[in-house]
């Protein structure tokens, strides 16, 4: 088993959407100031770095980050390499059985620098978004900051995914991830009043080991480590 961390690092140098709030970290308590512990405070947009769009992001009454179905963010996932395209189209998934894919991540660029906002960036064609939604895919993700073009006002791909109940991940990092099948884990925080949420997203390559033996009731426990 190999774990790929596909999350952008989050820090004060992390780029955010133009006009959105920058990331700020302050120290409430510091041991070098005489406090007994270090405690940091974070101020950030929920769209900074790798994040999950809740349906409230583009609708007036959609699900908040806390209300999104968690099972969409855990399970079988297919990584598709479309590096260099400006629009991910239906042709790019011609060889994929969308009905069984469940979750799809698109790698659109060779490298990700979290300190630079990549404009322009690749977006997902509305026709492909509707095709993905119609196929029953649970989640779609991209290494771009958005599934729609940077200057879009209608957000057609977002709306197609919301209508099809397809969860959206944006700003994933797939630089060192080969195309193929993985297990995705990318849980949003339980933010009850926010439209979206940062995530720590990972792809698991290979089978997940089963930690064994009966639980406490059986008198046996798997060894630690």
N, C-alpha and C positions, 0 to 999 in steps of 0.2 A: 504494500500500500504506500502511495506517495501523496502528500498533501500539497497542493498548489495554492498559495495565498494570492488571490486575484483582486485584492483590495488596494486602492491607492493609500499611501501614507497620509495621515492627517496631521497638519501642523500649520503654523502661522504663514508658511510660504506656499501652502497649497492653493492653487488657483481656483477661483469660484467663477460662476457665470457673471459676465459683465453687468455691473449694476447691483448684483446681489451682495449680501453681507460677507465681508471677509472673516476669516477665522481668527479668533483672539483667545489667548490662553493667559490667565492671570493666576497668581499664587495667593490663596487665602491664608495658608499657613506654610512656613518654611523652617526647616530645622536649622538652617544657617542663620536664621533670625532669632533663634532661641525657642522655637516651638517644638513640641514633642514629636510631631509628624509633618510630612509634606502633604498638602491638599491643594489640588489645582481646580480652577473654575474655567469652564469652556463656554464660549459664545460662538455660535456658528449657524450658517444656513443648513437646513436639513438636506439640501441638495449638494453640499460640498463633498467632494471625493466620491467614492463608490456608495451608491444609495439606491433605495427602492422607492419608486413613485407610488404613493397611495392613489386610489381613484379620485380622492378629493382634490388632487392636484389640478385636474382639468374639468371638474364638474362641481356643481354647487352643493350637492348632497351625497357625494361618493364616500367611500370608506376612508377613514383616517389611517395613519400608519398602524395604529393599534388594532384596527378592525380588519385589516387585510388577512386573508386565509393563510395560515402559516405553512400548510402543506404545499402551497405553490412554490415555496422557497427551498424545499428539501426534496431531493430525489434525482432520478435519471436526467442527464443533461447531454446535449450534443453541442460541441464547439465547431463552428463553421468558419473557415478562413476566407475572407473576401477582401484581403488587404489591397488597398489602392483604389477601390471603387469610391465614387462620390454618392451613389445611391444603391443601396442593397435592394435588388429586384427579385422578382419571381424566378428568373433564370438562375439565380445564385443558390436556390434550394431545389432545383429540378431533380437532383438525385437523392433527395431526402424524403423519407416517409414521415410527413409532418404529423400524421395521426398517431404515430407511435413515439415521436420524438419527445413529447411532454414538455421539455424545456430546451431552449435554443439560445446560445450565446454567439454573437458575431464579432470576430476579430477583424477590424477594419484598418488598423495601422500597425506598422512594424514595431513601434516603440511608444511608450507613454511617459511623458514628463509631467508629473503632477503639478509642477510649478508654473507651467505654461498653459494657457487656455488655447485649445487647438481650433482655430477658426480659419477657413471653413473645416467642417468635419463631415464624415459620411452619415447619411440618414437612411431610414428605412422607407421604401416607397409605400404609399397608402395601399396600393393593390396587394403588395406582399403582406402588409399588416392585416388586411381583411382576410387573406388566404390563411395566414397563421391562426387568426381567431376562429375562422370557420372550421379549421382542422381540429380544434379542441386543445391546442397547445396551452399549457398552464402558465408559462413564463417565457419572456423574451428578454435578452440582455444585449448590451453593446458596450464596446470600449470607448464610445463617443459620449459627450456630455448629454446628448438627447437622442431620442429615436426620430425626432423631426429636425428639419433644417434650422440653422441658427437664427434665421430671420423669419421663421414661420409664425404667422398670427392665427392660423386656423388649427394647427396641431393635429393634422388629419390622422397620423399614425397613432398618436396618443389616444385619440377618441375611438379609433377602430379597436385598439386593444382593450380599452375600458368597456366598450360595448360587448366585446367577446369575453370579458372577465379574464383577461390575460395580464398577469403581473409584469411589471417592468423593472429591470435593473439597468442602471446607467453608470458609466465611468468605471467599468471593470477593467482589470489589467490582464491581458492575455498574451503578453509579449513572448513568454517562454512556454506557452501551452500549445501543444500540437492539436490539430483537428482530431476529433474523435469523441468517444463516449466517456463520460465521467459521472460522478455523483456530486451534485451541487448542494452546498449549505450556505445560505445567505439570509439570515433572519433579520428583519427590521426590528428596531426597538419598539417597545410598547408605549408609543407617544400618543396619548389619548386626544390631544388637541392639534396635532400637526398633520399636514397633508402627506408628508413623506418622512423617510428616516435614513440616516446613515446605516450601513451594514458592514460587517466583517465577512467577506465572501471567500469561500474556499471551494476548490474542486478536488475531489478525491479520485485518484487514479488507481484502478485495481479494486479487488474485493476488500470490504471493510472487515477486519478481524472480529470474530465473535468472542467476546470475553466470557469465559465459560463457567460451567458448574452451577448447581443450584444456589439460590440465595441463602440468607440466614436461616430460613426455615429448614433447609436441607442440611445445615451444619457444615457446608463447604463454601469457600469463597475463592475466586480467582486470585492468583498472586498479584501483588502490586508491581508497578513498573512496566 
